[in-house]
């Protein structure tokens, strides 16, 4: 009997063959259909470890992540252009097909951040904001209504699209700042932010992702928080995976794995106060649990994960933390 994992890999590889043969990844009926099938396939609750797949499937996964990134960029540019044609673009965000996912992800990330931070941050940086910066918009308009968001993207056209969305909104236009920079060229400026968000598709392979993380570890302020997105299980065919042990120079606080239509896992960490401390010198045992004052958990030194099940359906997500499982013996 063919197991679920084999069927899933076969389906993903078949969809990759179809997607990679397309002439363009810009939104159209066929592109939308294939990527919808891919997302639905990868949402299956099958406990697959993509790192243990054979080399040819690993290569397909790497290529598929890049194709997903290109398609996502086209999709966001397409809808940002449409939204920018309205007098008040922010009143029409619901036309973006995944807007509700961003609402859920924004709430999830805000609740996670609230478990660890004591004061409302004055300035947040979002790295890789793109032409449709929905995370910044959702957080700034619904959850962090006094915080200024500095959005960094390497593409000037993306920033032009994004700025047009908020320029006519008196509540957001002064709190949404856009910078056209490669984040690797931004240094001392990073010290100004209490929180830095790293988008899932900034660094689409492990080497480039870790280069960005190491850069942030070097220049962020001691004690500042890093929020980044990862992927778990079959969802790792869509987005890069960040393991807690990749976060050198940071103390990993929690890793959350949604099991609903929110695709991305969420990792929160903070930069060590002492720059001489690295992740490798932290205790290899769980140092504190759920009974402390700030309800945070410090992960052990090895690559470990805190599982969360449907956190968006509950008021207190900390109650949903169930296990810490070692991934490497």
Protein Blocks (a to p, Z undefined) as FASTA:
>chain_A
ZZfklmmmmmmmmmmmmmmmpfbfcdcfklmmmmmmmmmmmmpccdcdfklpcfklmmmm
mmmmmmmmmmmmmmmmmmmmmmmmpmblmlmmmmpmklmmmmmmmmmmmmmmmmmpmbdc
fbdcdehkbjblfklmmmmmmmmmmbccddddfblklmmmmmmmmmmpmklmmmcccddd
dfklpcklmmmpmbdcddfkgojafklmmmmmmmmmmmmcehiacdddddehjllmmpcc
ddfklmghiacfbdcddfbfblbdcddddddfblkbcfklpcfbdfbdfkbmnopacddf
bdcddddehkllpfblmlmpmbdcdfbZZ
